[in-house]
Amino acid sequence: MNLNKSLRNAHARPLLPPLGWLQARVVAGSRYFSSALLSLLVLAGCATPGVDSYRAEKPLLDLRDYFSGSVDGWGMVQDRSGKQLRRFHVVIVCTWNGDTGTLDESFVWSDGKKEKRVWTIVKNGDRYTGTAADVVGSAAGEAAGNTLRWNYVLRLPADQGGYAVDVDDWMYLVDEDTLLNRSSIKKFGIRFGDITIAFRKRKG
């Protein structure tokens, strides 16, 4: 989703808090600390469940079925500490031609600013690819059960540094009308923000 303005302040702050004496120990060449830190990072990476973990969950999530007609979304952007930065409402007008869909997103932010993004989505079984003007290359996703995991690189505008940030996007279908979306925003593998969205399909 559109994070460009919301993440501006996050880039201005250090990605990590000062490490204090721990940092000093690493600089001093503490092999024990470095090995322990590496082990913890490896274990943390292995702990993330894959999308296949949800294959038995229902209802089944099919983006072509869910994102059809008009969908409303209510969301917020948080920094890495959990502090709420901004809120938004988005209306998505969704149309499909076979397995190719267009998702036209119109955002209204809590500060009154309005923004747009238009996605082109291609469905291939349980796999999806997507493109948008500010996405580097293409997004790639896979669905299993009620869940879809979606990854892409978002390019921020030049006046905000032109940074490319990694988006790890998870969608969970609660019922035929309700979809929850949780995204982690990272740079150099470090998470510095999250977006949470609740989607609801319009009736009629």
N, C-alpha and C positions, 0 to 999 in steps of 0.2 A: 504494500500500500504506500501512499505518498508520505514520505518521511523527511523530505529534503529540508524544509524550514525547521521542522521539529528537532532535527538532530544537530542544528548549527551550534547550539551552546555546548552539546556533548563533546564536539570536536575541540572546543576551546579549552576544555578541562583535561587534566592528565588522565590517561586511560587506566592507570593504576595508582593507588595511594602510595605514599612513601613507605619503603620497606624497612626503614630504620636499621636496627642492629642485624636483622636477617640479611639485608642487602650488603652490609659491611662484611658479613661472614662469607658471602658468595664472592665478593671482590677479593677478599683475603685468600680465596682458594679453598674453601671448605668443601672437600669432595663428598663428605657425608651428607651435608645439606643438599647439595646439587643432586645426588643420587636419590635421596628421599623425595625431593620435589618432583623429579622426573617420574618416579614410581607412582606418585599420587596423580600426576597428570594422565599417565597411561590408564590407571584404574578408572579415573573419572570419564575418560573417553569411552572406555568399554561399557560403562554403565548406561549409556544412552540406548533406549530400545529402538529397534528398527520398525519400519512400517508394517512388516510381516507379523509383528506381535499382535496386531489388531485384526487379522484376517477373519477371525470368527465373529467379530462384532457386527451388530446390525442396528439400524438399517444400513444398507450398502450405500456408499457415497459414490455418485457418478456426477462429475462436474457439469456434464451436458444436461442432466436432469435437474440438478439443483439450481444452477445459474441459468434459468430460463425465465423470460418475462422480466419483472422488476424485483430487485432485492434491496432491502434497507440494511444498513450496518451502523452500529454505535460502538465507538472505540476510544481508546486512550493510549498515549505514548508515555512510557516511564523511563527514567534513567536507570543506571545499573544499581543504584541504591534502592530502587522501588518508588522513588518520588514521582508523582504524576506531573508531567510537563504540559500536556495539552490534551484536549478531547475533540472528537469530531463526529459528524454524521455523514454517511456516504450513501448515495443512491446509485445502484448499478442497473443499467438497462442492458439486458442480455439477449443476443440473437445468435442463432446457429444456422449454418448451411452445411448439412451433413455433419462431418466430424470437426468442422472449423467454426469456432465461436468468437464473437466480439463482445467484450465486456467493457462498456462505456461507464466509467466511474466519475461521479461528481461529488467532491468533498466540500463540506462547510465546517470550518474549524471553530473552536470555542472563542477565538479572538476575532471572528467574523470573516477571516480570509477564505476565499474560494479557490479550489484547485481541481484539476482534472487529470485522469490517466485513462488511456484506452489500451486494453489488452487484446491481443489475438491469441487464442488458445486452440491447439490442435490435439485431438484425442486419438490415441492409438491403443485400444483395449484399456488396460488399467494404467497406462502411462500417458503423460501429458507433456507438451512443450508449449512455451508461451513467449511472446515478444511484446515489448512496449518501448516507447521513445527513450526513456531514461534507464532502460535495462541493458546491461552490457551482454552482448551475445543473446542467449536465450535461457529462459527458465526451464527447469526440468523437474517433473514430479511423478510420483507413483502412488496409486491408491490401493488400499487393502482393507476390506471390511468397511467400517464407518469412517476411516481415516485416510487423509492424504498428506504426504510430506512434499514440500515444494521448496526448491532452492534456486536462488538467483543472485546476481550481483547488481546493485543499484548504483548508478553514477549520480553524484550530487552536482549541482550547477557549478560553473566556473567561479562565480562570485562567492561561493561557499567552500572553495578550495578544490573542487573537482574530484573529491575523494570517491573511491569505489568501495562500497561496504557490502558485506556478505549478509544475506537474509536467509534464515532457516525458518521456514513457514510450515506450521502444522494446522490442519483443519480436521474438526471432529463433528460429524453429523449426529445431532441429538435426536431429532425426529424429522419428518419430511419437510418441515418449514424452518427449522432452527439449526444453525451451523455456528460452531465456535472456532475462532481462529487465534492462534498464538504464534507470534513471530519473535525471534531473537535476532538482534542486529549486532554484527561483529566486525572488527577491524584487526588484522594481523592475528586472528584466532581468539581475540579477547572480546567478550560480550560487554557492551556498554549501554544497551537499551533494549526495551521490549515493547511490542504492540499487542494489545488484546482487543478483539472485535467480536461482537455478537451479531450475527446476520439473521434476518427474518424475511422470508418470502412474502410478497404481497399477494393477497387473495384477489381473484377475478382478473 
